[in-house]
């Protein structure tokens, strides 16, 4: 039982560390290594900025715009109801044009509200994809740094929060 595990670990170590031996003989350009480390730091900052600043900001802005648009629709509908008693004269409708303009404004606000809700739903539905993309950029930059430093195995660690909190 122990031999297959030992042989498997021996094969795994050979596969992981043989390229490292060949790479150890090459001279690493310090400027290239510094650039790779800088790219890694930038990728980490971008990922953290997205999860802790950008995504919550976008969500707050959309929620505020939805709330304001909803209040705007309610106020215009109330104003339209207030016009209603004055437009029941037998001789004409003195507030016909303002009421007509108000109906158009209500419809415009309803369309904006639908678009804002759809945008918020898409943001919530697809924000993890953008986060994963940033995490993959971090992993790629980390892999480049490790390759230049002569490291072996690279573990892919994502900073995607599973409980809704920031990484």
Rosetta constraint file for C-alpha pairs under 8 A:
AtomPair CA 1 CA 5 HARMONIC 7.29 0.50
AtomPair CA 2 CA 6 HARMONIC 6.16 0.50
AtomPair CA 3 CA 7 HARMONIC 5.96 0.50
AtomPair CA 4 CA 8 HARMONIC 5.91 0.50
AtomPair CA 5 CA 9 HARMONIC 6.14 0.50
AtomPair CA 6 CA 10 HARMONIC 6.09 0.50
AtomPair CA 7 CA 11 HARMONIC 6.14 0.50
AtomPair CA 8 CA 12 HARMONIC 6.08 0.50
AtomPair CA 9 CA 13 HARMONIC 6.03 0.50
AtomPair CA 10 CA 14 HARMONIC 6.14 0.50
AtomPair CA 11 CA 15 HARMONIC 6.15 0.50
AtomPair CA 12 CA 16 HARMONIC 6.14 0.50
AtomPair CA 13 CA 17 HARMONIC 5.86 0.50
AtomPair CA 14 CA 18 HARMONIC 5.65 0.50
AtomPair CA 15 CA 19 HARMONIC 7.51 0.50
AtomPair CA 16 CA 20 HARMONIC 7.35 0.50
AtomPair CA 16 CA 152 HARMONIC 5.75 0.50
AtomPair CA 16 CA 153 HARMONIC 6.32 0.50
AtomPair CA 17 CA 21 HARMONIC 6.44 0.50
AtomPair CA 17 CA 152 HARMONIC 6.15 0.50
AtomPair CA 18 CA 22 HARMONIC 6.67 0.50
AtomPair CA 19 CA 23 HARMONIC 6.10 0.50
AtomPair CA 19 CA 152 HARMONIC 7.96 0.50
AtomPair CA 20 CA 24 HARMONIC 6.03 0.50
AtomPair CA 20 CA 150 HARMONIC 5.79 0.50
AtomPair CA 20 CA 151 HARMONIC 6.59 0.50
AtomPair CA 20 CA 152 HARMONIC 6.25 0.50
AtomPair CA 21 CA 25 HARMONIC 7.11 0.50
AtomPair CA 22 CA 26 HARMONIC 7.51 0.50
AtomPair CA 23 CA 150 HARMONIC 6.18 0.50
AtomPair CA 24 CA 150 HARMONIC 6.23 0.50
AtomPair CA 28 CA 32 HARMONIC 7.66 0.50
AtomPair CA 28 CA 33 HARMONIC 7.24 0.50
AtomPair CA 28 CA 148 HARMONIC 6.51 0.50
AtomPair CA 28 CA 149 HARMONIC 7.53 0.50
AtomPair CA 29 CA 33 HARMONIC 6.31 0.50
AtomPair CA 30 CA 34 HARMONIC 6.02 0.50
AtomPair CA 31 CA 35 HARMONIC 6.07 0.50
AtomPair CA 32 CA 36 HARMONIC 6.14 0.50
AtomPair CA 33 CA 37 HARMONIC 6.18 0.50
AtomPair CA 33 CA 145 HARMONIC 6.58 0.50
AtomPair CA 33 CA 148 HARMONIC 6.27 0.50
AtomPair CA 33 CA 149 HARMONIC 7.53 0.50
AtomPair CA 34 CA 38 HARMONIC 6.09 0.50
AtomPair CA 35 CA 39 HARMONIC 6.15 0.50
AtomPair CA 36 CA 40 HARMONIC 6.23 0.50
AtomPair CA 36 CA 141 HARMONIC 6.58 0.50
AtomPair CA 36 CA 144 HARMONIC 6.45 0.50
AtomPair CA 36 CA 145 HARMONIC 5.48 0.50
AtomPair CA 37 CA 41 HARMONIC 6.22 0.50
AtomPair CA 37 CA 141 HARMONIC 7.61 0.50
AtomPair CA 37 CA 142 HARMONIC 7.86 0.50
AtomPair CA 37 CA 145 HARMONIC 6.07 0.50
AtomPair CA 38 CA 42 HARMONIC 6.12 0.50
AtomPair CA 39 CA 43 HARMONIC 6.05 0.50
AtomPair CA 39 CA 141 HARMONIC 6.14 0.50
AtomPair CA 40 CA 44 HARMONIC 6.17 0.50
AtomPair CA 40 CA 138 HARMONIC 5.99 0.50
AtomPair CA 40 CA 141 HARMONIC 4.77 0.50
AtomPair CA 40 CA 142 HARMONIC 5.86 0.50
AtomPair CA 40 CA 145 HARMONIC 7.65 0.50
AtomPair CA 41 CA 45 HARMONIC 6.16 0.50
AtomPair CA 42 CA 46 HARMONIC 6.10 0.50
AtomPair CA 43 CA 47 HARMONIC 6.20 0.50
AtomPair CA 43 CA 134 HARMONIC 6.96 0.50
AtomPair CA 43 CA 135 HARMONIC 7.98 0.50
AtomPair CA 43 CA 137 HARMONIC 6.14 0.50
AtomPair CA 43 CA 138 HARMONIC 5.05 0.50
AtomPair CA 43 CA 141 HARMONIC 7.28 0.50
AtomPair CA 44 CA 48 HARMONIC 6.15 0.50
AtomPair CA 44 CA 135 HARMONIC 7.92 0.50
AtomPair CA 44 CA 138 HARMONIC 5.81 0.50
AtomPair CA 45 CA 49 HARMONIC 5.90 0.50
AtomPair CA 46 CA 50 HARMONIC 6.13 0.50
AtomPair CA 46 CA 134 HARMONIC 7.13 0.50
AtomPair CA 47 CA 51 HARMONIC 6.36 0.50
AtomPair CA 47 CA 131 HARMONIC 6.79 0.50
AtomPair CA 47 CA 134 HARMONIC 5.27 0.50
AtomPair CA 47 CA 135 HARMONIC 6.47 0.50
AtomPair CA 47 CA 138 HARMONIC 7.76 0.50
AtomPair CA 48 CA 52 HARMONIC 5.88 0.50
AtomPair CA 48 CA 53 HARMONIC 7.84 0.50
AtomPair CA 48 CA 167 HARMONIC 7.26 0.50
AtomPair CA 49 CA 53 HARMONIC 5.19 0.50
AtomPair CA 49 CA 54 HARMONIC 6.22 0.50
AtomPair CA 50 CA 54 HARMONIC 4.62 0.50
AtomPair CA 50 CA 55 HARMONIC 5.71 0.50
AtomPair CA 50 CA 131 HARMONIC 7.26 0.50
AtomPair CA 51 CA 55 HARMONIC 5.85 0.50
AtomPair CA 51 CA 56 HARMONIC 7.45 0.50
AtomPair CA 51 CA 131 HARMONIC 7.17 0.50
AtomPair CA 51 CA 166 HARMONIC 5.78 0.50
AtomPair CA 51 CA 167 HARMONIC 7.21 0.50
AtomPair CA 52 CA 56 HARMONIC 6.76 0.50
AtomPair CA 52 CA 166 HARMONIC 5.79 0.50
AtomPair CA 53 CA 57 HARMONIC 5.99 0.50
AtomPair CA 54 CA 58 HARMONIC 6.15 0.50
AtomPair CA 55 CA 59 HARMONIC 6.18 0.50
AtomPair CA 55 CA 127 HARMONIC 7.47 0.50
AtomPair CA 56 CA 60 HARMONIC 6.08 0.50
AtomPair CA 57 CA 61 HARMONIC 6.14 0.50
AtomPair CA 58 CA 62 HARMONIC 6.18 0.50
AtomPair CA 59 CA 63 HARMONIC 6.12 0.50
AtomPair CA 59 CA 120 HARMONIC 6.88 0.50
AtomPair CA 59 CA 123 HARMONIC 7.56 0.50
AtomPair CA 60 CA 64 HARMONIC 6.07 0.50
AtomPair CA 61 CA 65 HARMONIC 6.10 0.50
AtomPair CA 62 CA 66 HARMONIC 6.07 0.50
AtomPair CA 62 CA 116 HARMONIC 6.62 0.50
AtomPair CA 62 CA 117 HARMONIC 7.92 0.50
AtomPair CA 62 CA 119 HARMONIC 7.87 0.50
AtomPair CA 62 CA 120 HARMONIC 6.17 0.50
AtomPair CA 63 CA 67 HARMONIC 6.15 0.50
AtomPair CA 63 CA 120 HARMONIC 7.65 0.50
AtomPair CA 64 CA 68 HARMONIC 6.13 0.50
AtomPair CA 65 CA 69 HARMONIC 6.02 0.50
AtomPair CA 65 CA 116 HARMONIC 7.39 0.50
AtomPair CA 66 CA 70 HARMONIC 6.08 0.50
AtomPair CA 66 CA 113 HARMONIC 6.00 0.50
AtomPair CA 66 CA 116 HARMONIC 6.21 0.50
AtomPair CA 66 CA 117 HARMONIC 6.91 0.50
AtomPair CA 67 CA 71 HARMONIC 6.25 0.50
AtomPair CA 68 CA 72 HARMONIC 6.07 0.50
AtomPair CA 69 CA 73 HARMONIC 6.22 0.50
AtomPair CA 69 CA 109 HARMONIC 6.34 0.50
AtomPair CA 69 CA 110 HARMONIC 7.86 0.50
AtomPair CA 69 CA 112 HARMONIC 7.56 0.50
AtomPair CA 69 CA 113 HARMONIC 6.09 0.50
AtomPair CA 70 CA 74 HARMONIC 6.32 0.50
AtomPair CA 70 CA 109 HARMONIC 7.98 0.50
AtomPair CA 70 CA 113 HARMONIC 6.97 0.50
AtomPair CA 71 CA 75 HARMONIC 6.15 0.50
AtomPair CA 72 CA 76 HARMONIC 6.21 0.50
AtomPair CA 72 CA 109 HARMONIC 7.43 0.50
AtomPair CA 73 CA 77 HARMONIC 6.12 0.50
AtomPair CA 73 CA 106 HARMONIC 5.75 0.50
AtomPair CA 73 CA 109 HARMONIC 6.27 0.50
AtomPair CA 73 CA 110 HARMONIC 7.02 0.50
AtomPair CA 74 CA 78 HARMONIC 6.17 0.50
AtomPair CA 75 CA 79 HARMONIC 6.21 0.50
AtomPair CA 76 CA 80 HARMONIC 6.14 0.50
AtomPair CA 76 CA 102 HARMONIC 6.64 0.50
AtomPair CA 76 CA 105 HARMONIC 7.88 0.50
AtomPair CA 76 CA 106 HARMONIC 6.42 0.50
AtomPair CA 77 CA 81 HARMONIC 6.24 0.50
AtomPair CA 77 CA 106 HARMONIC 7.23 0.50
AtomPair CA 78 CA 82 HARMONIC 6.25 0.50
AtomPair CA 79 CA 83 HARMONIC 6.37 0.50
AtomPair CA 80 CA 84 HARMONIC 6.42 0.50
AtomPair CA 80 CA 99 HARMONIC 6.23 0.50
AtomPair CA 80 CA 102 HARMONIC 6.90 0.50
AtomPair CA 80 CA 103 HARMONIC 7.74 0.50
AtomPair CA 81 CA 85 HARMONIC 7.86 0.50
AtomPair CA 83 CA 87 HARMONIC 6.59 0.50
AtomPair CA 83 CA 95 HARMONIC 6.89 0.50
AtomPair CA 83 CA 99 HARMONIC 7.02 0.50
AtomPair CA 84 CA 88 HARMONIC 7.11 0.50
AtomPair CA 86 CA 93 HARMONIC 7.27 0.50
AtomPair CA 86 CA 94 HARMONIC 7.21 0.50
AtomPair CA 86 CA 95 HARMONIC 7.10 0.50
AtomPair CA 87 CA 92 HARMONIC 7.33 0.50
AtomPair CA 87 CA 93 HARMONIC 4.57 0.50
AtomPair CA 87 CA 94 HARMONIC 6.30 0.50
AtomPair CA 87 CA 95 HARMONIC 6.16 0.50
AtomPair CA 87 CA 96 HARMONIC 6.97 0.50
AtomPair CA 88 CA 92 HARMONIC 7.65 0.50
AtomPair CA 88 CA 93 HARMONIC 6.67 0.50
AtomPair CA 89 CA 93 HARMONIC 6.28 0.50
AtomPair CA 95 CA 99 HARMONIC 6.00 0.50
AtomPair CA 96 CA 100 HARMONIC 6.03 0.50
AtomPair CA 97 CA 101 HARMONIC 6.12 0.50
AtomPair CA 98 CA 102 HARMONIC 6.05 0.50
AtomPair CA 99 CA 103 HARMONIC 6.22 0.50
AtomPair CA 100 CA 104 HARMONIC 6.46 0.50
AtomPair CA 101 CA 105 HARMONIC 6.24 0.50
AtomPair CA 102 CA 106 HARMONIC 6.09 0.50
AtomPair CA 103 CA 107 HARMONIC 6.28 0.50
AtomPair CA 104 CA 108 HARMONIC 6.18 0.50
AtomPair CA 105 CA 109 HARMONIC 6.12 0.50
AtomPair CA 106 CA 110 HARMONIC 6.12 0.50
AtomPair CA 107 CA 111 HARMONIC 6.24 0.50
AtomPair CA 108 CA 112 HARMONIC 6.27 0.50
AtomPair CA 109 CA 113 HARMONIC 6.06 0.50
AtomPair CA 110 CA 114 HARMONIC 6.25 0.50
AtomPair CA 111 CA 115 HARMONIC 6.27 0.50
AtomPair CA 112 CA 116 HARMONIC 6.09 0.50
AtomPair CA 113 CA 117 HARMONIC 6.13 0.50
AtomPair CA 114 CA 118 HARMONIC 6.19 0.50
AtomPair CA 115 CA 119 HARMONIC 6.11 0.50
AtomPair CA 116 CA 120 HARMONIC 6.13 0.50
AtomPair CA 117 CA 121 HARMONIC 6.13 0.50
AtomPair CA 118 CA 122 HARMONIC 6.16 0.50
AtomPair CA 119 CA 123 HARMONIC 6.10 0.50
AtomPair CA 120 CA 124 HARMONIC 6.20 0.50
AtomPair CA 121 CA 125 HARMONIC 5.95 0.50
AtomPair CA 122 CA 126 HARMONIC 5.82 0.50
AtomPair CA 122 CA 127 HARMONIC 7.93 0.50
AtomPair CA 123 CA 127 HARMONIC 5.50 0.50
AtomPair CA 126 CA 130 HARMONIC 6.96 0.50
AtomPair CA 127 CA 131 HARMONIC 6.28 0.50
AtomPair CA 128 CA 132 HARMONIC 6.00 0.50
AtomPair CA 128 CA 160 HARMONIC 7.35 0.50
AtomPair CA 129 CA 133 HARMONIC 6.18 0.50
AtomPair CA 130 CA 134 HARMONIC 6.37 0.50
AtomPair CA 131 CA 135 HARMONIC 6.16 0.50
AtomPair CA 131 CA 160 HARMONIC 6.55 0.50
AtomPair CA 132 CA 136 HARMONIC 6.04 0.50
AtomPair CA 132 CA 158 HARMONIC 7.39 0.50
AtomPair CA 132 CA 160 HARMONIC 6.87 0.50
AtomPair CA 133 CA 137 HARMONIC 6.34 0.50
AtomPair CA 134 CA 138 HARMONIC 6.36 0.50
AtomPair CA 135 CA 139 HARMONIC 6.21 0.50
AtomPair CA 135 CA 158 HARMONIC 5.52 0.50
AtomPair CA 135 CA 159 HARMONIC 6.49 0.50
AtomPair CA 135 CA 160 HARMONIC 7.60 0.50
AtomPair CA 136 CA 140 HARMONIC 6.03 0.50
AtomPair CA 136 CA 158 HARMONIC 7.67 0.50
AtomPair CA 137 CA 141 HARMONIC 6.12 0.50
AtomPair CA 138 CA 142 HARMONIC 6.01 0.50
AtomPair CA 139 CA 143 HARMONIC 6.00 0.50
AtomPair CA 139 CA 156 HARMONIC 6.16 0.50
AtomPair CA 139 CA 157 HARMONIC 7.31 0.50
AtomPair CA 139 CA 158 HARMONIC 7.92 0.50
AtomPair CA 140 CA 144 HARMONIC 6.28 0.50
AtomPair CA 141 CA 145 HARMONIC 6.33 0.50
AtomPair CA 142 CA 146 HARMONIC 6.15 0.50
AtomPair CA 143 CA 147 HARMONIC 5.99 0.50
AtomPair CA 143 CA 154 HARMONIC 6.56 0.50
AtomPair CA 144 CA 148 HARMONIC 6.17 0.50
AtomPair CA 145 CA 149 HARMONIC 6.09 0.50
AtomPair CA 146 CA 150 HARMONIC 6.05 0.50
AtomPair CA 146 CA 151 HARMONIC 4.95 0.50
AtomPair CA 146 CA 152 HARMONIC 7.32 0.50
AtomPair CA 146 CA 154 HARMONIC 7.55 0.50
AtomPair CA 147 CA 151 HARMONIC 5.74 0.50
AtomPair CA 147 CA 152 HARMONIC 7.45 0.50
AtomPair CA 159 CA 167 HARMONIC 5.30 0.50
AtomPair CA 160 CA 166 HARMONIC 7.88 0.50
AtomPair CA 160 CA 167 HARMONIC 6.41 0.50
AtomPair CA 161 CA 165 HARMONIC 5.69 0.50
AtomPair CA 161 CA 166 HARMONIC 5.90 0.50
AtomPair CA 161 CA 167 HARMONIC 5.51 0.50
